[in-house]
Amino acid sequence: MIRRLVNFAYDLRDRQRIIIALSKGAAMMQARNINLTQPATWEFSGFSQNGEDGVLDVLRGQLRNSNRYLIEIGAYDGIENNSAWLVVAEKYSGILIDGDPARSARARRMIEGHGIGVECKNMFVTLESVKQLLPMSIYRDPDVFSLDIDGNDYYIAQAILSGGMRPKIFVVEYNSVYGPEQSTTIEYQENFVSTKAHPTQLYYGVSIAAWRKLFGSHGYRFVTVERNGVNAFFVDPDVFDADFLNAIQSLGFAENMSQYTRFRMPSDKQFALIADQKYVAV
């Protein structure tokens, strides 16, 4: 009985969050003055934490073909992520994965009914468990793949790309603490949790330079980072018009504004706080 009441309270709040996100996103979407050469003009946020909803909206609109399918690893509670706008507003199908069972259960209750063929799965993604993803997915080339697990992201993305998946648009979180030039990531730890790895919670993830090197080695094109310095966007150039991609004036790096505000110092000084941790040059 208590559990049902708690779930009811969460569901009521989540329904309100969905309504607010749709209203906010629609207003921001219409207020944009899009310049296809300037990714900053593409951004809007309905469900996403930053401007990801808008960047994905423009990139999807430039696809030569679409299967209206997505995959997100690190989907949180199904509402605050890069997938919810596509599922709720655009009626995309796909797979939303999160390692926390309670969050996955909430996502299942609130999100699965909004799309056709939307699956919310609880799975802590490791180099072993990620092998389950290919047989799970209907498509090897989903329109959108979003990866945000605040930890072993580099190794998981590498496994996904090497394992036969070829997403058209790939969104990844980078850690601005490494700056724009350092090509590095953390050591792989199967049970890595960023909130426990270091008191600053700055020790996690991948540098933007490392992401560019990895995706470039698989034939992807870098598009941009968003202005709040959290996400980077890469695309398969074979499914976009070359003139569109060549005209983009990319934002190559931005400080993570949340981290900058919290520590009141730029990325090089933030990195000094975690310089004694273990890293892998890639």
TORKE-405972 format. One record per residue (C-alpha): x, y, z. Coordinates in nm, 4 decimals. Example, Ala and Ser with C-alpha at 12.3 -4.5 7.8 and 13.67 -1.06 7.14 Angstrom:
% TORKE-405972
> c1	c2	c3
> 1.2300	-0.4500	0.7800
> 1.3670	-0.1060	0.7140
% end
This chain:
% TORKE-405972
> c1	c2	c3
> 0.0000	0.0000	0.0000
> 0.2762	0.2456	0.0947
> 0.4709	0.1606	-0.2185
> 0.1624	0.2229	-0.4334
> 0.1118	0.5620	-0.2682
> 0.4744	0.6552	-0.3230
> 0.4541	0.5508	-0.6887
> 0.1310	0.7479	-0.7293
> 0.2984	1.0593	-0.5895
> 0.5985	1.0142	-0.8190
> 0.3737	0.9513	-1.1193
> 0.1671	1.2624	-1.0514
> 0.4815	1.4731	-1.0261
> 0.6276	1.3137	-1.3377
> 0.3123	1.3834	-1.5386
> 0.3441	1.7473	-1.4380
> 0.7107	1.7429	-1.5400
> 0.6156	1.6063	-1.8824
> 0.3528	1.8768	-1.9360
> 0.5964	2.1496	-1.8306
> 0.8757	2.0086	-2.0500
> 0.6482	1.9912	-2.3559
> 0.5255	2.3476	-2.3036
> 0.8737	2.4864	-2.2396
> 1.0242	2.2988	-2.5318
> 0.7520	2.4052	-2.7748
> 0.7939	2.7710	-2.6780
> 1.1734	2.7606	-2.7081
> 1.1537	2.5667	-3.0320
> 0.9325	2.8278	-3.1949
> 1.1402	3.1183	-3.0628
> 1.4568	3.0012	-3.2391
> 1.5986	3.1820	-3.5399
> 1.7835	2.8912	-3.6958
> 2.0991	2.9442	-3.8968
> 2.2138	2.6061	-4.0285
> 2.5784	2.7139	-4.0116
> 2.5555	2.8149	-3.6423
> 2.4750	2.5255	-3.4047
> 2.4182	2.7647	-3.1141
> 2.0998	2.8792	-3.2913
> 1.9676	2.5233	-3.3039
> 1.9497	2.4696	-2.9292
> 1.6400	2.4374	-2.7171
> 1.5620	2.2376	-2.4063
> 1.2349	2.0633	-2.3342
> 1.3376	1.7444	-2.1582
> 1.7135	1.7725	-2.2090
> 1.9318	1.9387	-1.9482
> 2.0955	2.1733	-2.1965
> 2.0286	2.2502	-2.5638
> 2.0416	1.8901	-2.6843
> 1.6750	1.8701	-2.7866
> 1.7276	2.1511	-3.0346
> 2.0547	2.0248	-3.1811
> 1.9019	1.6815	-3.2352
> 1.5932	1.8415	-3.3898
> 1.7987	2.0157	-3.6571
> 2.0279	1.7208	-3.7256
> 1.7332	1.4820	-3.7603
> 1.5806	1.7224	-4.0088
> 1.8903	1.6930	-4.2281
> 1.8983	1.3117	-4.2412
> 1.8724	1.1602	-4.5880
> 1.6757	0.8677	-4.4417
> 1.5227	0.7989	-4.1030
> 1.4086	0.4910	-3.9132
> 1.2713	0.6951	-3.6189
> 1.4574	0.4765	-3.3717
> 1.6787	0.5764	-3.0787
> 1.8930	0.4254	-2.8069
> 1.9984	0.6010	-2.4887
> 2.2327	0.4604	-2.2255
> 2.2041	0.6660	-1.9099
> 1.8394	0.7590	-1.9608
> 1.7874	0.8449	-1.5918
> 1.4155	0.8377	-1.5056
> 1.3047	0.8570	-1.8688
> 1.2081	1.2244	-1.8475
> 1.5281	1.4223	-1.7957
> 1.7436	1.3033	-2.0845
> 1.8116	1.3336	-2.4583
> 1.5428	1.0836	-2.5616
> 1.2209	1.2006	-2.3988
> 1.1493	1.4769	-2.6521
> 1.1854	1.2263	-2.9342
> 0.9624	0.9703	-2.7611
> 0.6926	1.2002	-2.6231
> 0.6770	1.4797	-2.8822
> 0.8009	1.2981	-3.1942
> 0.6724	0.9456	-3.1186
> 1.0052	0.7717	-3.1714
> 1.0595	0.4056	-3.0882
> 1.3699	0.2738	-2.9191
> 1.5469	0.1593	-2.6045
> 1.6110	0.3640	-2.2895
> 1.8614	0.2077	-2.0502
> 1.9551	0.3053	-1.6961
> 2.1515	0.1267	-1.4274
> 1.9248	0.2276	-1.1389
> 1.6250	-0.0066	-1.0973
> 1.3979	0.2537	-0.9336
> 1.4620	0.5096	-1.2071
> 1.4071	0.2480	-1.4770
> 1.0770	0.1476	-1.3176
> 0.9601	0.5104	-1.3184
> 1.0639	0.5456	-1.6819
> 0.8705	0.2332	-1.7678
> 0.5527	0.3651	-1.6055
> 0.5749	0.7141	-1.7549
> 0.7472	0.6829	-2.0928
> 0.6746	0.3468	-2.2519
> 0.3157	0.4425	-2.3344
> 0.4171	0.7569	-2.5241
> 0.5932	0.5873	-2.8133
> 0.5300	0.2793	-3.0245
> 0.7852	0.0157	-2.9361
> 0.9598	0.2068	-2.6578
> 1.1414	-0.0179	-2.4110
> 1.2808	0.1032	-2.0776
> 1.5400	-0.1395	-1.9479
> 1.7357	-0.1627	-1.6245
> 2.0964	-0.2537	-1.6983
> 2.4279	-0.1379	-1.5543
> 2.6317	-0.1101	-1.8719
> 2.9797	-0.2628	-1.8707
> 3.2048	-0.3998	-2.1449
> 3.0396	-0.7358	-2.0830
> 2.6745	-0.6312	-2.0596
> 2.6943	-0.3936	-2.3580
> 2.7208	-0.7020	-2.5787
> 2.3476	-0.7516	-2.5146
> 2.2660	-0.4252	-2.6906
> 2.3022	-0.5401	-3.0508
> 2.0490	-0.8269	-3.0263
> 1.8162	-0.5962	-2.8274
> 1.8051	-0.3284	-3.0953
> 1.5792	-0.3448	-3.3994
> 1.8260	-0.1348	-3.6016
> 2.2032	-0.1254	-3.6185
> 2.1813	0.2335	-3.7431
> 1.9364	0.4130	-3.5109
> 1.8781	0.7775	-3.5943
> 2.0047	0.8808	-3.2505
> 2.2315	0.7172	-2.9948
> 2.2922	0.9026	-2.6677
> 2.5533	0.7906	-2.4139
> 2.5834	0.9491	-2.0701
> 2.6989	0.7250	-1.7867
> 2.9472	0.9625	-1.6191
> 3.2296	0.7141	-1.6199
> 3.3377	0.4451	-1.8628
> 3.1786	0.6205	-2.1596
> 3.4863	0.5952	-2.3852
> 3.5155	0.2190	-2.3502
> 3.1431	0.1628	-2.3997
> 3.1296	0.3831	-2.7110
> 3.4355	0.2059	-2.8497
> 3.2674	-0.1317	-2.7939
> 2.9436	-0.0130	-2.9569
> 3.1176	0.1179	-3.2679
> 3.3491	-0.1830	-3.2964
> 3.0616	-0.4234	-3.2342
> 2.8706	-0.3424	-3.5518
> 2.6414	-0.0518	-3.4607
> 2.6478	0.2573	-3.6802
> 2.4191	0.5264	-3.5327
> 2.3469	0.8170	-3.7655
> 2.3775	1.0735	-3.4847
> 2.5840	0.9971	-3.1755
> 2.5621	1.2217	-2.8665
> 2.8207	1.1781	-2.5920
> 2.9024	1.3613	-2.2718
> 3.2542	1.5008	-2.2439
> 3.4310	1.6274	-1.9326
> 3.5610	1.9803	-1.9838
> 3.7970	1.9432	-1.6861
> 4.0517	1.7921	-1.9298
> 4.0493	2.1043	-2.1479
> 4.0286	2.1187	-2.5280
> 4.3615	1.9524	-2.6166
> 4.4270	1.6652	-2.3741
> 4.3255	1.3300	-2.5283
> 4.2451	1.1235	-2.2217
> 3.9916	0.9239	-2.0253
> 3.9724	0.7522	-1.6883
> 4.0902	0.3977	-1.6356
> 3.8200	0.1409	-1.6977
> 3.6563	0.0236	-1.3760
> 3.3622	-0.2106	-1.4141
> 3.1710	-0.0706	-1.1148
> 3.2746	0.2915	-1.1571
> 3.0417	0.5492	-0.9948
> 3.1418	0.9115	-1.0462
> 2.9866	1.0355	-0.7217
> 3.2092	0.7981	-0.5237
> 3.5292	0.8097	-0.7299
> 3.6638	1.1404	-0.5945
> 3.5369	1.4002	-0.3431
> 3.5235	1.6708	-0.6130
> 3.3130	1.4487	-0.8447
> 3.5306	1.5801	-1.1283
> 3.7008	1.2480	-1.1966
> 3.4940	1.0847	-1.4709
> 3.4517	1.0484	-1.8420
> 3.6327	1.1598	-2.1523
> 3.7995	1.4678	-2.2985
> 3.6602	1.6235	-2.6148
> 3.9907	1.5575	-2.7940
> 3.9666	1.1855	-2.7113
> 3.6117	1.1722	-2.8431
> 3.7129	1.3415	-3.1671
> 3.9961	1.0934	-3.2152
> 3.7746	0.7901	-3.1451
> 3.4844	0.8940	-3.3663
> 3.7187	1.0146	-3.6391
> 3.8791	0.6705	-3.6503
> 3.5346	0.5274	-3.7259
> 3.4614	0.7754	-4.0049
> 3.2334	1.0081	-3.8082
> 3.2245	1.3860	-3.8419
> 3.2348	1.6161	-3.5413
> 2.9466	1.8643	-3.5472
> 2.9643	2.0722	-3.2302
> 2.9422	2.0860	-2.8540
> 2.6518	2.2682	-2.6942
> 2.7065	2.5983	-2.5177
> 2.6824	2.4649	-2.1616
> 2.9823	2.2429	-2.2230
> 2.8360	1.9001	-2.1497
> 2.7562	1.7192	-2.4757
> 2.9309	1.6642	-2.8076
> 2.7606	1.5613	-3.1321
> 2.9008	1.3353	-3.4041
> 2.7368	1.2168	-3.7259
> 2.7828	0.9548	-3.9954
> 2.8580	1.1743	-4.2992
> 2.7125	0.9180	-4.5395
> 2.3571	1.0028	-4.4316
> 2.3903	1.3836	-4.4512
> 2.4348	1.6274	-4.7358
> 2.8027	1.7235	-4.7570
> 2.7232	2.0902	-4.8175
> 2.5304	2.1057	-4.4892
> 2.8133	1.9467	-4.2889
> 3.0876	2.1494	-4.4560
> 2.9108	2.4793	-4.3832
> 2.8751	2.4202	-4.0080
> 3.0830	2.6560	-3.7948
> 3.1404	2.4241	-3.5007
> 3.1836	2.5198	-3.1384
> 3.4833	2.3026	-3.0590
> 3.4930	2.3330	-2.6801
> 3.3002	2.4959	-2.3977
> 3.3542	2.4917	-2.0243
> 3.1006	2.2880	-1.8300
> 2.9052	2.5753	-1.6768
> 2.7822	2.3719	-1.3819
> 3.1379	2.2767	-1.2876
> 3.2689	2.6262	-1.3547
> 3.0020	2.7780	-1.1325
> 3.0611	2.5253	-0.8550
> 3.4389	2.5647	-0.8425
> 3.4737	2.9234	-0.9691
> 3.7775	2.8291	-1.1750
> 3.8495	2.7230	-1.5371
> 3.9161	2.3679	-1.6508
> 4.2953	2.3712	-1.6073
> 4.2623	2.4676	-1.2408
> 3.9823	2.2137	-1.1906
> 4.2036	1.9424	-1.3368
> 4.4729	2.0261	-1.0825
> 4.2320	1.9015	-0.8143
> 4.2275	1.5519	-0.9668
> 4.5672	1.5405	-1.1372
> 4.6877	1.2592	-0.9105
> 4.4202	1.0154	-1.0353
> 4.4798	0.7406	-1.2925
> 4.4252	0.8255	-1.6595
> 4.4664	0.6614	-1.9978
> 4.6010	0.8593	-2.2923
> 4.4050	0.7688	-2.6041
% end
